[in-house]
Amino acid sequence: MSPDLRVNIAGVEFENPIMTASGCCGYGEELATVFPLAKLGALVTKSITLNPRLGHPPPRTAETASGMLNAIGLANVGVDRFITEKIPFLEKQKTKIIVNVAGARLAEYVEVCRRLADVERVDMVEVNISCPNVDEGGMEFGSDPTLTEKSIAAVKSVFPRPVIAKLSPNVTSITEIAMAAQQGGADAFSVINSLVGTTIDVDTWQPRLTNNKGGLTGPAIKPVALAMVNAVYEKCRLPIIGIGGIACASDAVEFFLCGATAIQIGTSLFVEPDLPVKMIRGLKEYLKKKKQGSIRDLIGKVRKY
């Protein structure tokens, strides 16, 4: 019998625990040319805001040791065009759809989610209260427990399906923020968003990003992400979607053992676009090797000293 990769998050059943990370495959059309999106547990869209955004001028990405920095600036088509132009494609995909939502003010988050509430194809929203490369909003809502609770509660009041709080590592205590999101009514967490970083061109003496700083992603942040996933798992009761430097099946297993129910693949998609398909195969092989019948048997089972 083939190992069971199904997981359940807030009442939503996923065929497997492999998702894309927001901002790493646009709205899914390009990735669908590499493999059928039905292979994914879920597609997570790039951040959607109330109005269209051009984002920061280039250069807005820079490679670093074991990772990359990005300061895209939440470039997207805006919620109205997303609904009219992107949803028709997503409606044809046999996978769960999670829409990442962002804004400069709380009212913008609420209005985007209000409009998405009428789109049944949107299975969940992921509330981006942790973006490190915009001037307004983003981390402001995810670094203050009071604002976090208020933001999640406001979104929950207008969106009837599950709400995921995407948490920032750039805080004093991620568990305090997680508890506030849980108090506000969050149904799940995404842990973690990118770390703040910068990189300098030693010839020009200027940052290599026009935003001067950006979000660090890729294998460099995996140890931080694992520690934070485990910290949230031990303090909170909600399911966790682990994110941060996942590049192979064994990386994903580490996240499951630390308490994640599912994982998102981000930066590695730029290197290996078909990684989700390979990872599903790798997870099945791992479970067979360990004589485990289900991926759920791994969740939170790290054996600490």
Disulfide bonds with the S-S distance in Angstrom:
none
